[in-house]
Amino acid sequence: MQFAKVFTPLQMAIGVNAHGGGYGVFNAGIDISKTFGSMIELRLGSNSLLGLIAADAFTGIGGYGTITVKL
């Protein structure tokens, strides 16, 4: 599941996600997206951040980034 807050004047959204499976029984992450003009969107995030907080219980750490150009 994922919940996000959109900041319309900034053309930005920040979301948090939680899911089961993967590198542990439970995992969580964050997703940040920013739109530049009407053509470019930059997104950075992770679905596996609990490995940073509790490395003994959660072994996975991962991240992703995308750039989308709308033509």
N, C-alpha and C positions, 0 to 999 in steps of 0.2 A: 504494500500500500504506500501511497505517496501523498503528501499534503504540501501545497505550495502557496506562497503569498506573492501576488503580483503587485509591483510598484509601477503603475502606469506612467507617471510623469518621467521616471527614470528609464523606462523601457527595460525593466529588469524583473526577474522572478527568482525567488529563493525557495527551495523545497527540501523537505526531509523525507526519507523513505525508511521502511522497515520491512524485512522479509525473513522467511525461514529457509533453511537449506544452505547450500554453498560450503563455505569454510567453517561453519559452525552451526549450531542449532538455530541461532538467531543472529541477524546482522542488521546494521543500520548505516545510513549514509546521508550525504547532502548533495544537492544539485543547484548550481547557480547558472542562470542564463541571462545574457544581455544582448539586446538588439541595437544595432548601429544603423540609423536611417531606416529605410524600408527594405534593404537588400541583404544585410549581413547579420547573422546571429552567432554568438560565441557561447559555448556551453562547457562548463567544467564541473566535475562531480566525482562521486565515489559511491559504490554500493557496499563497501567493506571498510568502514572506519573503526569498528570496534577493536580490531587488532592493535591500533595505536593506544587505545585506552586500557584494555585488559588483555595484554599479550598472552597471559597464561591460559585464558579461556577461549580466546578467539585468535586464530593464527593467520587469518588472511587480511591483507591490506591491498587495496587496488584503487585505481583512478582512471578517469577517461576525460577526453576533451574532444570537442567537435567544432568545426566552423562550417556554417551553412551559408551559401550564397544563393539568393533567390533571383532568378532571371525573369 
